[in-house]
C-alpha cells in the first residue's frame, strides 16, 4: 500500500484570475483569491468565500474579488 504525501502548490502571482481557476473547496469557478503571508494563495467560489470570510480575513494578506476587481487588504 502506497502512502500519499501532501504537496503545497501556489497559483502564479497575478492580480486576477486570468486563467479559469477552480474553488479549492468544491471545484466551481473561482471568484475570490486569498493571498497568504507565506506567498501562497487560496481560491474560492463566491459561496465558499462568503462561508469562510471571517476566518480568511484573519489569515489573509490580501483578498481579491475578481468579480469587481476589488482588493481587500486584510
N, CA, C and O atoms as a Tripos MOL2 file, in Angstrom:
@<TRIPOS>MOLECULE
protein
  296   295    74     0     0
PROTEIN
NO_CHARGES

@<TRIPOS>ATOM
      1 N           0.8450   -1.1830    0.0000 N.3       1 UNK1
      2 CA          0.0000    0.0000    0.0000 C.3       1 UNK1
      3 C           0.8890    1.2460    0.0000 C.2       1 UNK1
      4 O           1.7760    1.3750    0.8440 O.2       1 UNK1
      5 N           0.6580    2.1470   -0.9300 N.am      2 UNK2
      6 CA          1.4710    3.3660   -1.0040 C.3       2 UNK2
      7 C           0.8660    4.4570   -0.1370 C.2       2 UNK2
      8 O          -0.3410    4.4900    0.1020 O.2       2 UNK2
      9 N           1.7210    5.3370    0.3230 N.am      3 UNK3
     10 CA          1.2820    6.4180    1.1820 C.3       3 UNK3
     11 C           1.3120    7.7220    0.3930 C.2       3 UNK3
     12 O           2.2730    7.9930   -0.3270 O.2       3 UNK3
     13 N           0.2650    8.5250    0.5250 N.am      4 UNK4
     14 CA          0.1970    9.8080   -0.1730 C.3       4 UNK4
     15 C           0.8630   10.8730    0.6820 C.2       4 UNK4
     16 O           0.7480   10.8610    1.9070 O.2       4 UNK4
     17 N           1.5540   11.7890    0.0320 N.am      5 UNK5
     18 CA          2.1510   12.9150    0.7410 C.3       5 UNK5
     19 C           1.5240   14.1950    0.2280 C.2       5 UNK5
     20 O           1.1490   14.2920   -0.9410 O.2       5 UNK5
     21 N           1.4110   15.1750    1.1080 N.am      6 UNK6
     22 CA          0.8360   16.4540    0.7210 C.3       6 UNK6
     23 C           1.8940   17.3170    0.0680 C.2       6 UNK6
     24 O           3.0490   17.3230    0.4930 O.2       6 UNK6
     25 N           1.5060   18.0420   -0.9600 N.am      7 UNK7
     26 CA          2.3910   18.9540   -1.6490 C.3       7 UNK7
     27 C           1.7220   20.3150   -1.7260 C.2       7 UNK7
     28 O           0.5800   20.4230   -2.1730 O.2       7 UNK7
     29 N           2.4150   21.3440   -1.2990 N.am      8 UNK8
     30 CA          1.8960   22.7030   -1.3710 C.3       8 UNK8
     31 C           2.2350   23.2810   -2.7280 C.2       8 UNK8
     32 O           3.4030   23.3350   -3.1140 O.2       8 UNK8
     33 N           1.2250   23.7090   -3.4450 N.am      9 UNK9
     34 CA          1.4470   24.3680   -4.7280 C.3       9 UNK9
     35 C           0.8840   25.7770   -4.6460 C.2       9 UNK9
     36 O          -0.0400   26.0450   -3.8770 O.2       9 UNK9
     37 N           1.4370   26.6550   -5.4290 N.am     10 UNK10
     38 CA          0.9610   28.0300   -5.4250 C.3      10 UNK10
     39 C           0.4400   28.4080   -6.8020 C.2      10 UNK10
     40 O           0.8600   27.8640   -7.8240 O.2      10 UNK10
     41 N          -0.4670   29.3380   -6.7970 N.am     11 UNK11
     42 CA         -1.0240   29.8820   -8.0170 C.3      11 UNK11
     43 C          -0.0710   30.9600   -8.5220 C.2      11 UNK11
     44 O           0.4960   31.6910   -7.7100 O.2      11 UNK11
     45 N           0.1220   31.0840   -9.8120 N.am     12 UNK12
     46 CA          1.0020   32.1390  -10.3260 C.3      12 UNK12
     47 C           0.6210   33.4980   -9.7600 C.2      12 UNK12
     48 O          -0.5670   33.7910   -9.6260 O.2      12 UNK12
     49 N           1.5920   34.3320   -9.4250 N.am     13 UNK13
     50 CA          1.3250   35.6120   -8.7830 C.3      13 UNK13
     51 C           0.7570   36.6520   -9.7450 C.2      13 UNK13
     52 O           1.4930   37.4880  -10.2700 O.2      13 UNK13
     53 N          -0.5270   36.5980   -9.9690 N.am     14 UNK14
     54 CA         -1.1940   37.6000  -10.7930 C.3      14 UNK14
     55 C          -2.2180   38.3120   -9.9410 C.2      14 UNK14
     56 O          -2.6380   37.7910   -8.9080 O.2      14 UNK14
     57 N          -2.6220   39.4860  -10.3550 N.am     15 UNK15
     58 CA         -3.5900   40.2460   -9.5890 C.3      15 UNK15
     59 C          -5.0180   39.7730   -9.8220 C.2      15 UNK15
     60 O          -5.9230   40.1260   -9.0660 O.2      15 UNK15
     61 N          -5.2150   38.9940  -10.8400 N.am     16 UNK16
     62 CA         -6.5550   38.4910  -11.0730 C.3      16 UNK16
     63 C          -6.4590   37.0500  -11.5770 C.2      16 UNK16
     64 O          -5.3690   36.5440  -11.8430 O.2      16 UNK16
     65 N          -7.5770   36.4220  -11.6980 N.am     17 UNK17
     66 CA         -7.6100   35.0340  -12.1330 C.3      17 UNK17
     67 C          -7.8350   35.0000  -13.6370 C.2      17 UNK17
     68 O          -8.9530   34.7710  -14.0990 O.2      17 UNK17
     69 N          -6.7660   35.2280  -14.4010 N.am     18 UNK18
     70 CA         -6.8640   35.2650  -15.8510 C.3      18 UNK18
     71 C          -7.2120   33.8830  -16.3820 C.2      18 UNK18
     72 O          -8.1250   33.7400  -17.1960 O.2      18 UNK18
     73 N          -6.5010   32.8840  -15.9330 N.am     19 UNK19
     74 CA         -6.8020   31.5040  -16.3010 C.3      19 UNK19
     75 C          -7.9350   31.0540  -15.3930 C.2      19 UNK19
     76 O          -7.9150   31.3730  -14.2040 O.2      19 UNK19
     77 N          -8.9190   30.3290  -15.9000 N.am     20 UNK20
     78 CA        -10.0360   29.9360  -15.0370 C.3      20 UNK20
     79 C          -9.6110   28.9410  -13.9490 C.2      20 UNK20
     80 O          -9.4840   27.7440  -14.2060 O.2      20 UNK20
     81 N          -9.3980   29.4470  -12.7530 N.am     21 UNK21
     82 CA         -9.0740   28.6070  -11.6070 C.3      21 UNK21
     83 C         -10.3620   28.1040  -10.9850 C.2      21 UNK21
     84 O         -11.4390   28.6560  -11.2080 O.2      21 UNK21
     85 N         -10.2320   27.0670  -10.2180 N.am     22 UNK22
     86 CA        -11.4100   26.4590   -9.6000 C.3      22 UNK22
     87 C         -11.2770   26.4760   -8.0880 C.2      22 UNK22
     88 O         -10.1790   26.3820   -7.5400 O.2      22 UNK22
     89 N         -12.4150   26.5980   -7.4310 N.am     23 UNK23
     90 CA        -12.5060   26.6730   -5.9760 C.3      23 UNK23
     91 C         -11.7370   25.5280   -5.3260 C.2      23 UNK23
     92 O         -11.8860   24.3690   -5.7110 O.2      23 UNK23
     93 N         -10.9130   25.8680   -4.3360 N.am     24 UNK24
     94 CA        -10.1550   24.8550   -3.6100 C.3      24 UNK24
     95 C         -11.0490   23.9480   -2.7880 C.2      24 UNK24
     96 O         -10.6220   22.8720   -2.3720 O.2      24 UNK24
     97 N         -12.2730   24.3600   -2.5510 N.am     25 UNK25
     98 CA        -13.1920   23.5790   -1.7220 C.3      25 UNK25
     99 C         -14.1010   22.6740   -2.5370 C.2      25 UNK25
    100 O         -14.2880   21.5100   -2.1840 O.2      25 UNK25
    101 N         -14.6790   23.1960   -3.6380 N.am     26 UNK26
    102 CA        -15.6970   22.4110   -4.3530 C.3      26 UNK26
    103 C         -15.4410   22.2280   -5.8430 C.2      26 UNK26
    104 O         -16.1030   21.4100   -6.4810 O.2      26 UNK26
    105 N         -14.4940   22.9730   -6.4120 N.am     27 UNK27
    106 CA        -14.1980   22.8280   -7.8300 C.3      27 UNK27
    107 C         -14.9690   23.7620   -8.7480 C.2      27 UNK27
    108 O         -14.7560   23.7430   -9.9600 O.2      27 UNK27
    109 N         -15.8670   24.5850   -8.1950 N.am     28 UNK28
    110 CA        -16.5940   25.5640   -9.0110 C.3      28 UNK28
    111 C         -15.6260   26.6580   -9.4610 C.2      28 UNK28
    112 O         -14.5190   26.7590   -8.9330 O.2      28 UNK28
    113 N         -16.0290   27.4650  -10.4180 N.am     29 UNK29
    114 CA        -15.1950   28.5520  -10.9230 C.3      29 UNK29
    115 C         -14.8550   29.5120   -9.7810 C.2      29 UNK29
    116 O         -15.7410   29.9500   -9.0470 O.2      29 UNK29
    117 N         -13.5840   29.8300   -9.6360 N.am     30 UNK30
    118 CA        -13.1320   30.6920   -8.5460 C.3      30 UNK30
    119 C         -13.5160   32.1420   -8.7970 C.2      30 UNK30
    120 O         -13.4020   32.6410   -9.9160 O.2      30 UNK30
    121 N         -13.9700   32.8080   -7.7520 N.am     31 UNK31
    122 CA        -14.3400   34.2270   -7.8100 C.3      31 UNK31
    123 C         -13.4830   35.0770   -6.8820 C.2      31 UNK31
    124 O         -13.4080   36.2950   -7.0440 O.2      31 UNK31
    125 N         -12.8310   34.4320   -5.9000 N.am     32 UNK32
    126 CA        -12.0560   35.1580   -4.8980 C.3      32 UNK32
    127 C         -10.7000   34.4870   -4.7280 C.2      32 UNK32
    128 O         -10.6000   33.2640   -4.6290 O.2      32 UNK32
    129 N          -9.6610   35.3140   -4.6970 N.am     33 UNK33
    130 CA         -8.3000   34.8220   -4.4450 C.3      33 UNK33
    131 C          -7.8350   35.3870   -3.1190 C.2      33 UNK33
    132 O          -7.9230   36.5940   -2.8930 O.2      33 UNK33
    133 N          -7.3410   34.5280   -2.2400 N.am     34 UNK34
    134 CA         -6.8570   34.9280   -0.9240 C.3      34 UNK34
    135 C          -5.3510   34.7080   -0.8950 C.2      34 UNK34
    136 O          -4.8770   33.5780   -1.0130 O.2      34 UNK34
    137 N          -4.5990   35.7990   -0.7350 N.am     35 UNK35
    138 CA         -3.1380   35.7200   -0.6950 C.3      35 UNK35
    139 C          -2.7130   35.6260    0.7680 C.2      35 UNK35
    140 O          -3.1250   36.4320    1.6020 O.2      35 UNK35
    141 N          -1.8780   34.6230    1.0640 N.am     36 UNK36
    142 CA         -1.4150   34.3910    2.4330 C.3      36 UNK36
    143 C          -0.0310   35.0020    2.6310 C.2      36 UNK36
    144 O           0.6650   35.2920    1.6590 O.2      36 UNK36
    145 N           0.3670   35.1960    3.8810 N.am     37 UNK37
    146 CA          1.6610   35.7980    4.2010 C.3      37 UNK37
    147 C           2.8190   34.9800    3.6470 C.2      37 UNK37
    148 O           3.8760   35.5340    3.3450 O.2      37 UNK37
    149 N           2.6380   33.6900    3.5120 N.am     38 UNK38
    150 CA          3.7000   32.8090    3.0020 C.3      38 UNK38
    151 C           3.9410   32.9940    1.5080 C.2      38 UNK38
    152 O           4.9290   32.5010    0.9650 O.2      38 UNK38
    153 N           3.0250   33.7130    0.8430 N.am     39 UNK39
    154 CA          3.1300   33.9060   -0.5950 C.3      39 UNK39
    155 C           2.2380   32.9600   -1.3720 C.2      39 UNK39
    156 O           1.9860   33.1800   -2.5570 O.2      39 UNK39
    157 N           1.7630   31.9210   -0.7300 N.am     40 UNK40
    158 CA          0.8370   31.0120   -1.4060 C.3      40 UNK40
    159 C          -0.5600   31.6330   -1.3820 C.2      40 UNK40
    160 O          -0.7820   32.6480   -0.7210 O.2      40 UNK40
    161 N          -1.4760   31.0330   -2.0880 N.am     41 UNK41
    162 CA         -2.8250   31.5780   -2.0850 C.3      41 UNK41
    163 C          -3.8600   30.4730   -2.1540 C.2      41 UNK41
    164 O          -3.5630   29.3130   -2.4400 O.2      41 UNK41
    165 N          -5.0680   30.8790   -1.8820 N.am     42 UNK42
    166 CA         -6.2310   30.0090   -1.9480 C.3      42 UNK42
    167 C          -7.2250   30.6650   -2.8840 C.2      42 UNK42
    168 O          -7.2820   31.8930   -2.9610 O.2      42 UNK42
    169 N          -8.0100   29.8710   -3.5970 N.am     43 UNK43
    170 CA         -9.0540   30.4270   -4.4510 C.3      43 UNK43
    171 C         -10.3740   29.7620   -4.0990 C.2      43 UNK43
    172 O         -10.4290   28.5610   -3.8350 O.2      43 UNK43
    173 N         -11.4360   30.5610   -4.0990 N.am     44 UNK44
    174 CA        -12.7450   30.0720   -3.7080 C.3      44 UNK44
    175 C         -13.8290   30.5930   -4.6380 C.2      44 UNK44
    176 O         -13.7020   31.6700   -5.2200 O.2      44 UNK44
    177 N         -14.8870   29.8220   -4.7690 N.am     45 UNK45
    178 CA        -16.0920   30.2980   -5.4390 C.3      45 UNK45
    179 C         -16.7350   31.3280   -4.5010 C.2      45 UNK45
    180 O         -16.3310   31.4450   -3.3440 O.2      45 UNK45
    181 N         -17.7080   32.0560   -4.9820 N.am     46 UNK46
    182 CA        -18.3650   33.0640   -4.1580 C.3      46 UNK46
    183 C         -19.0010   32.4820   -2.9140 C.2      46 UNK46
    184 O         -18.9250   33.0760   -1.8380 O.2      46 UNK46
    185 N         -19.6280   31.3220   -3.0510 N.am     47 UNK47
    186 CA        -20.3020   30.6760   -1.9230 C.3      47 UNK47
    187 C         -19.3190   30.3640   -0.7910 C.2      47 UNK47
    188 O         -19.5690   30.7160    0.3620 O.2      47 UNK47
    189 N         -18.2190   29.7150   -1.1110 N.am     48 UNK48
    190 CA        -17.2710   29.3390   -0.0690 C.3      48 UNK48
    191 C         -16.4730   30.5400    0.4430 C.2      48 UNK48
    192 O         -16.0650   30.5520    1.6040 O.2      48 UNK48
    193 N         -16.2470   31.5370   -0.3910 N.am     49 UNK49
    194 CA        -15.5830   32.7570    0.0810 C.3      49 UNK49
    195 C         -16.4380   33.4320    1.1490 C.2      49 UNK49
    196 O         -15.9180   33.8910    2.1660 O.2      49 UNK49
    197 N         -17.7420   33.4900    0.9200 N.am     50 UNK50
    198 CA        -18.6420   34.0810    1.9210 C.3      50 UNK50
    199 C         -18.7090   33.2130    3.1760 C.2      50 UNK50
    200 O         -18.7280   33.7320    4.2930 O.2      50 UNK50
    201 N         -18.7450   31.9040    2.9930 N.am     51 UNK51
    202 CA        -18.8400   30.9880    4.1330 C.3      51 UNK51
    203 C         -17.6260   31.1130    5.0600 C.2      51 UNK51
    204 O         -17.7740   31.0650    6.2810 O.2      51 UNK51
    205 N         -16.4170   31.2730    4.4790 N.am     52 UNK52
    206 CA        -15.1870   31.3130    5.2690 C.3      52 UNK52
    207 C         -14.6270   32.7190    5.4420 C.2      52 UNK52
    208 O         -13.4970   32.8760    5.9040 O.2      52 UNK52
    209 N         -15.3880   33.7320    5.0830 N.am     53 UNK53
    210 CA        -14.8750   35.1090    5.0640 C.3      53 UNK53
    211 C         -14.2130   35.5330    6.3720 C.2      53 UNK53
    212 O         -13.1210   36.1000    6.3480 O.2      53 UNK53
    213 N         -14.8360   35.2780    7.4830 N.am     54 UNK54
    214 CA        -14.2730   35.6930    8.7690 C.3      54 UNK54
    215 C         -12.9180   35.0750    9.0380 C.2      54 UNK54
    216 O         -11.9900   35.7670    9.4580 O.2      54 UNK54
    217 N         -12.7960   33.7950    8.8050 N.am     55 UNK55
    218 CA        -11.5310   33.0930    9.0400 C.3      55 UNK55
    219 C         -10.4740   33.5260    8.0290 C.2      55 UNK55
    220 O          -9.2970   33.6540    8.3670 O.2      55 UNK55
    221 N         -10.9000   33.7510    6.7870 N.am     56 UNK56
    222 CA         -9.9460   34.1640    5.7510 C.3      56 UNK56
    223 C          -9.3660   35.5370    6.0510 C.2      56 UNK56
    224 O          -8.1790   35.7680    5.8220 O.2      56 UNK56
    225 N         -10.1790   36.4450    6.5560 N.am     57 UNK57
    226 CA         -9.6870   37.7840    6.8970 C.3      57 UNK57
    227 C          -8.6130   37.7250    7.9850 C.2      57 UNK57
    228 O          -7.7210   38.5710    8.0320 O.2      57 UNK57
    229 N          -8.7090   36.7100    8.8650 N.am     58 UNK58
    230 CA         -7.7240   36.5670    9.9380 C.3      58 UNK58
    231 C          -6.3530   36.1250    9.4220 C.2      58 UNK58
    232 O          -5.3340   36.4480   10.0320 O.2      58 UNK58
    233 N          -6.3160   35.3890    8.3050 N.am     59 UNK59
    234 CA         -5.0500   34.8230    7.8310 C.3      59 UNK59
    235 C          -4.5440   35.4410    6.5320 C.2      59 UNK59
    236 O          -3.4200   35.1610    6.1140 O.2      59 UNK59
    237 N          -5.3490   36.2680    5.8960 N.am     60 UNK60
    238 CA         -5.0060   36.7950    4.5690 C.3      60 UNK60
    239 C          -4.1580   38.0600    4.6390 C.2      60 UNK60
    240 O          -4.2930   38.8790    5.5480 O.2      60 UNK60
    241 N          -3.2780   38.1910    3.6460 N.am     61 UNK61
    242 CA         -2.5430   39.4370    3.4250 C.3      61 UNK61
    243 C          -3.3720   40.3020    2.4810 C.2      61 UNK61
    244 O          -3.4140   41.5240    2.6210 O.2      61 UNK61
    245 N          -4.0280   39.6600    1.5200 N.am     62 UNK62
    246 CA         -4.8650   40.3550    0.5490 C.3      62 UNK62
    247 C          -5.9900   39.4260    0.1160 C.2      62 UNK62
    248 O          -5.7960   38.2170   -0.0110 O.2      62 UNK62
    249 N          -7.1460   39.9920   -0.1070 N.am     63 UNK63
    250 CA         -8.2870   39.2430   -0.6360 C.3      63 UNK63
    251 C          -8.7220   39.9560   -1.9060 C.2      63 UNK63
    252 O          -9.0310   41.1480   -1.8840 O.2      63 UNK63
    253 N          -8.7430   39.2240   -3.0090 N.am     64 UNK64
    254 CA         -9.0520   39.8150   -4.3070 C.3      64 UNK64
    255 C         -10.3670   39.2330   -4.8090 C.2      64 UNK64
    256 O         -10.4710   38.0310   -5.0510 O.2      64 UNK64
    257 N         -11.3610   40.0890   -4.9630 N.am     65 UNK65
    258 CA        -12.6580   39.6960   -5.5120 C.3      65 UNK65
    259 C         -12.5880   39.9390   -7.0100 C.2      65 UNK65
    260 O         -12.5850   41.0910   -7.4460 O.2      65 UNK65
    261 N         -12.5340   38.8920   -7.7970 N.am     66 UNK66
    262 CA        -12.3470   39.0440   -9.2380 C.3      66 UNK66
    263 C         -13.6020   39.5210   -9.9560 C.2      66 UNK66
    264 O         -13.5280   39.9350  -11.1130 O.2      66 UNK66
    265 N         -14.7410   39.4710   -9.2950 N.am     67 UNK67
    266 CA        -15.9760   39.9620   -9.9140 C.3      67 UNK67
    267 C         -15.8750   41.4620  -10.1660 C.2      67 UNK67
    268 O         -16.1860   41.9400  -11.2570 O.2      67 UNK67
    269 N         -15.4380   42.1980   -9.1510 N.am     68 UNK68
    270 CA        -15.3390   43.6460   -9.2790 C.3      68 UNK68
    271 C         -13.9180   44.1420   -9.2090 C.2      68 UNK68
    272 O         -13.6830   45.3460   -9.1090 O.2      68 UNK68
    273 N         -12.9410   43.2080   -9.2620 N.am     69 UNK69
    274 CA        -11.5280   43.5490   -9.1580 C.3      69 UNK69
    275 C         -11.2350   44.3460   -7.8930 C.2      69 UNK69
    276 O         -10.3840   45.2350   -7.8940 O.2      69 UNK69
    277 N         -11.9390   44.0260   -6.8230 N.am     70 UNK70
    278 CA        -11.7830   44.7430   -5.5770 C.3      70 UNK70
    279 C         -10.7240   44.0590   -4.7230 C.2      70 UNK70
    280 O         -10.8050   42.8540   -4.4840 O.2      70 UNK70
    281 N          -9.7210   44.8250   -4.2540 N.am     71 UNK71
    282 CA         -8.7030   44.3080   -3.3610 C.3      71 UNK71
    283 C          -9.0930   44.7020   -1.9450 C.2      71 UNK71
    284 O          -9.3410   45.8750   -1.6640 O.2      71 UNK71
    285 N          -9.1440   43.7330   -1.0700 N.am     72 UNK72
    286 CA         -9.4540   43.9900    0.3300 C.3      72 UNK72
    287 C          -8.2540   43.5600    1.1260 C.2      72 UNK72
    288 O          -8.0730   42.3710    1.3840 O.2      72 UNK72
    289 N          -7.4260   44.5120    1.5230 N.am     73 UNK73
    290 CA         -6.2490   44.1750    2.3180 C.3      73 UNK73
    291 C          -6.7100   43.8320    3.7070 C.2      73 UNK73
    292 O          -7.3980   44.6120    4.3660 O.2      73 UNK73
    293 N          -6.3190   42.6420    4.1480 N.am     74 UNK74
    294 CA         -6.7790   42.1400    5.4490 C.3      74 UNK74
    295 C          -6.0600   42.8110    6.5830 C.2      74 UNK74
    296 O          -6.3240   42.5080    7.7470 O.2      74 UNK74
@<TRIPOS>BOND
     1     1     2 1
     2     2     3 1
     3     3     4 2
     4     3     5 am
     5     5     6 1
     6     6     7 1
     7     7     8 2
     8     7     9 am
     9     9    10 1
    10    10    11 1
    11    11    12 2
    12    11    13 am
    13    13    14 1
    14    14    15 1
    15    15    16 2
    16    15    17 am
    17    17    18 1
    18    18    19 1
    19    19    20 2
    20    19    21 am
    21    21    22 1
    22    22    23 1
    23    23    24 2
    24    23    25 am
    25    25    26 1
    26    26    27 1
    27    27    28 2
    28    27    29 am
    29    29    30 1
    30    30    31 1
    31    31    32 2
    32    31    33 am
    33    33    34 1
    34    34    35 1
    35    35    36 2
    36    35    37 am
    37    37    38 1
    38    38    39 1
    39    39    40 2
    40    39    41 am
    41    41    42 1
    42    42    43 1
    43    43    44 2
    44    43    45 am
    45    45    46 1
    46    46    47 1
    47    47    48 2
    48    47    49 am
    49    49    50 1
    50    50    51 1
    51    51    52 2
    52    51    53 am
    53    53    54 1
    54    54    55 1
    55    55    56 2
    56    55    57 am
    57    57    58 1
    58    58    59 1
    59    59    60 2
    60    59    61 am
    61    61    62 1
    62    62    63 1
    63    63    64 2
    64    63    65 am
    65    65    66 1
    66    66    67 1
    67    67    68 2
    68    67    69 am
    69    69    70 1
    70    70    71 1
    71    71    72 2
    72    71    73 am
    73    73    74 1
    74    74    75 1
    75    75    76 2
    76    75    77 am
    77    77    78 1
    78    78    79 1
    79    79    80 2
    80    79    81 am
    81    81    82 1
    82    82    83 1
    83    83    84 2
    84    83    85 am
    85    85    86 1
    86    86    87 1
    87    87    88 2
    88    87    89 am
    89    89    90 1
    90    90    91 1
    91    91    92 2
    92    91    93 am
    93    93    94 1
    94    94    95 1
    95    95    96 2
    96    95    97 am
    97    97    98 1
    98    98    99 1
    99    99   100 2
   100    99   101 am
   101   101   102 1
   102   102   103 1
   103   103   104 2
   104   103   105 am
   105   105   106 1
   106   106   107 1
   107   107   108 2
   108   107   109 am
   109   109   110 1
   110   110   111 1
   111   111   112 2
   112   111   113 am
   113   113   114 1
   114   114   115 1
   115   115   116 2
   116   115   117 am
   117   117   118 1
   118   118   119 1
   119   119   120 2
   120   119   121 am
   121   121   122 1
   122   122   123 1
   123   123   124 2
   124   123   125 am
   125   125   126 1
   126   126   127 1
   127   127   128 2
   128   127   129 am
   129   129   130 1
   130   130   131 1
   131   131   132 2
   132   131   133 am
   133   133   134 1
   134   134   135 1
   135   135   136 2
   136   135   137 am
   137   137   138 1
   138   138   139 1
   139   139   140 2
   140   139   141 am
   141   141   142 1
   142   142   143 1
   143   143   144 2
   144   143   145 am
   145   145   146 1
   146   146   147 1
   147   147   148 2
   148   147   149 am
   149   149   150 1
   150   150   151 1
   151   151   152 2
   152   151   153 am
   153   153   154 1
   154   154   155 1
   155   155   156 2
   156   155   157 am
   157   157   158 1
   158   158   159 1
   159   159   160 2
   160   159   161 am
   161   161   162 1
   162   162   163 1
   163   163   164 2
   164   163   165 am
   165   165   166 1
   166   166   167 1
   167   167   168 2
   168   167   169 am
   169   169   170 1
   170   170   171 1
   171   171   172 2
   172   171   173 am
   173   173   174 1
   174   174   175 1
   175   175   176 2
   176   175   177 am
   177   177   178 1
   178   178   179 1
   179   179   180 2
   180   179   181 am
   181   181   182 1
   182   182   183 1
   183   183   184 2
   184   183   185 am
   185   185   186 1
   186   186   187 1
   187   187   188 2
   188   187   189 am
   189   189   190 1
   190   190   191 1
   191   191   192 2
   192   191   193 am
   193   193   194 1
   194   194   195 1
   195   195   196 2
   196   195   197 am
   197   197   198 1
   198   198   199 1
   199   199   200 2
   200   199   201 am
   201   201   202 1
   202   202   203 1
   203   203   204 2
   204   203   205 am
   205   205   206 1
   206   206   207 1
   207   207   208 2
   208   207   209 am
   209   209   210 1
   210   210   211 1
   211   211   212 2
   212   211   213 am
   213   213   214 1
   214   214   215 1
   215   215   216 2
   216   215   217 am
   217   217   218 1
   218   218   219 1
   219   219   220 2
   220   219   221 am
   221   221   222 1
   222   222   223 1
   223   223   224 2
   224   223   225 am
   225   225   226 1
   226   226   227 1
   227   227   228 2
   228   227   229 am
   229   229   230 1
   230   230   231 1
   231   231   232 2
   232   231   233 am
   233   233   234 1
   234   234   235 1
   235   235   236 2
   236   235   237 am
   237   237   238 1
   238   238   239 1
   239   239   240 2
   240   239   241 am
   241   241   242 1
   242   242   243 1
   243   243   244 2
   244   243   245 am
   245   245   246 1
   246   246   247 1
   247   247   248 2
   248   247   249 am
   249   249   250 1
   250   250   251 1
   251   251   252 2
   252   251   253 am
   253   253   254 1
   254   254   255 1
   255   255   256 2
   256   255   257 am
   257   257   258 1
   258   258   259 1
   259   259   260 2
   260   259   261 am
   261   261   262 1
   262   262   263 1
   263   263   264 2
   264   263   265 am
   265   265   266 1
   266   266   267 1
   267   267   268 2
   268   267   269 am
   269   269   270 1
   270   270   271 1
   271   271   272 2
   272   271   273 am
   273   273   274 1
   274   274   275 1
   275   275   276 2
   276   275   277 am
   277   277   278 1
   278   278   279 1
   279   279   280 2
   280   279   281 am
   281   281   282 1
   282   282   283 1
   283   283   284 2
   284   283   285 am
   285   285   286 1
   286   286   287 1
   287   287   288 2
   288   287   289 am
   289   289   290 1
   290   290   291 1
   291   291   292 2
   292   291   293 am
   293   293   294 1
   294   294   295 1
   295   295   296 2
@<TRIPOS>SUBSTRUCTURE
     1 UNK1         2 RESIDUE 1 A UNK
     2 UNK2         6 RESIDUE 1 A UNK
     3 UNK3        10 RESIDUE 1 A UNK
     4 UNK4        14 RESIDUE 1 A UNK
     5 UNK5        18 RESIDUE 1 A UNK
     6 UNK6        22 RESIDUE 1 A UNK
     7 UNK7        26 RESIDUE 1 A UNK
     8 UNK8        30 RESIDUE 1 A UNK
     9 UNK9        34 RESIDUE 1 A UNK
    10 UNK10       38 RESIDUE 1 A UNK
    11 UNK11       42 RESIDUE 1 A UNK
    12 UNK12       46 RESIDUE 1 A UNK
    13 UNK13       50 RESIDUE 1 A UNK
    14 UNK14       54 RESIDUE 1 A UNK
    15 UNK15       58 RESIDUE 1 A UNK
    16 UNK16       62 RESIDUE 1 A UNK
    17 UNK17       66 RESIDUE 1 A UNK
    18 UNK18       70 RESIDUE 1 A UNK
    19 UNK19       74 RESIDUE 1 A UNK
    20 UNK20       78 RESIDUE 1 A UNK
    21 UNK21       82 RESIDUE 1 A UNK
    22 UNK22       86 RESIDUE 1 A UNK
    23 UNK23       90 RESIDUE 1 A UNK
    24 UNK24       94 RESIDUE 1 A UNK
    25 UNK25       98 RESIDUE 1 A UNK
    26 UNK26      102 RESIDUE 1 A UNK
    27 UNK27      106 RESIDUE 1 A UNK
    28 UNK28      110 RESIDUE 1 A UNK
    29 UNK29      114 RESIDUE 1 A UNK
    30 UNK30      118 RESIDUE 1 A UNK
    31 UNK31      122 RESIDUE 1 A UNK
    32 UNK32      126 RESIDUE 1 A UNK
    33 UNK33      130 RESIDUE 1 A UNK
    34 UNK34      134 RESIDUE 1 A UNK
    35 UNK35      138 RESIDUE 1 A UNK
    36 UNK36      142 RESIDUE 1 A UNK
    37 UNK37      146 RESIDUE 1 A UNK
    38 UNK38      150 RESIDUE 1 A UNK
    39 UNK39      154 RESIDUE 1 A UNK
    40 UNK40      158 RESIDUE 1 A UNK
    41 UNK41      162 RESIDUE 1 A UNK
    42 UNK42      166 RESIDUE 1 A UNK
    43 UNK43      170 RESIDUE 1 A UNK
    44 UNK44      174 RESIDUE 1 A UNK
    45 UNK45      178 RESIDUE 1 A UNK
    46 UNK46      182 RESIDUE 1 A UNK
    47 UNK47      186 RESIDUE 1 A UNK
    48 UNK48      190 RESIDUE 1 A UNK
    49 UNK49      194 RESIDUE 1 A UNK
    50 UNK50      198 RESIDUE 1 A UNK
    51 UNK51      202 RESIDUE 1 A UNK
    52 UNK52      206 RESIDUE 1 A UNK
    53 UNK53      210 RESIDUE 1 A UNK
    54 UNK54      214 RESIDUE 1 A UNK
    55 UNK55      218 RESIDUE 1 A UNK
    56 UNK56      222 RESIDUE 1 A UNK
    57 UNK57      226 RESIDUE 1 A UNK
    58 UNK58      230 RESIDUE 1 A UNK
    59 UNK59      234 RESIDUE 1 A UNK
    60 UNK60      238 RESIDUE 1 A UNK
    61 UNK61      242 RESIDUE 1 A UNK
    62 UNK62      246 RESIDUE 1 A UNK
    63 UNK63      250 RESIDUE 1 A UNK
    64 UNK64      254 RESIDUE 1 A UNK
    65 UNK65      258 RESIDUE 1 A UNK
    66 UNK66      262 RESIDUE 1 A UNK
    67 UNK67      266 RESIDUE 1 A UNK
    68 UNK68      270 RESIDUE 1 A UNK
    69 UNK69      274 RESIDUE 1 A UNK
    70 UNK70      278 RESIDUE 1 A UNK
    71 UNK71      282 RESIDUE 1 A UNK
    72 UNK72      286 RESIDUE 1 A UNK
    73 UNK73      290 RESIDUE 1 A UNK
    74 UNK74      294 RESIDUE 1 A UNK
